[in-house]
Amino acid sequence: MSNNNHLPKGARLLFGIFMILVYVGMGSLFLMGYFETILPTTIGNIVGVILAIYGVWRGYRLFKGMR
């Protein structure tokens, strides 16, 4: 398979870090109850945990891929 990444390595790294911050940040907002008017607390907590875990997972993959 060919690697069709058209962005330079530095841009991919910055985008990856930005997305990690977005996922962890949104997960934190859900866990703090910022979206209580939109979703029930239980669903907000579940979504928050999933987003935070996925953000950490992306961070791990980004760190692992830098080696």
N, C-alpha and C positions, 0 to 999 in steps of 0.2 A: 504494500500500500504506500502511496505517496503521502508525504506530509505537506498539506496545503495551508500552512499557517502563513498568512500574508503580513502579519504584524511583526515588527522587530521584537527581539527577546525582551528588551526593557519595557516596551509598551504592554506586552502580555503580562509581565510581572506586575506592573502598576495596576493594570485592569484586574488581575487576580487579587491583589491586596485590597483594592477598592470594593470588589464584590464580597470578600470576606467581611469587611467592615459593614457592608450593607446587610448581609445575612445575620451577623451577630447583633448589629444594632436593631434591626427589625425584631429579632427574637427577644431582645431585651425589652423593647417597647411593648410587645405582646405580654411578656411576663409581668411587667409593671402595671398592666391594666389600662394602658393608654387607649386601647380600642374597645373598651367595655361597652360603649354605646352601639357598636356595630356587631360584636360577637359576644356570646355568653362567656363568663370567666373561664369555665372548664375548657371550652374549645380554644379560647385565646391562649391558655396555658399550654395546651397540647401543640398548637401551631408555634408558639414561642420556643418550646423545647426543641421541636423538630428543626426550626430555622437556626437556632444556636448550635445545635449538634452538627448540622450540615455546614455551617460556617467554619466550625473547628475542623471538620473533615476536609474541607477545601484548603484550609491553611496547612494541614498536615500534608496533603498531596502536593501543594505548591512548594513547601519546604523540601519534601522528598524529591521532587522533580528538579530542584536546583542543584542537586549533587551530581 
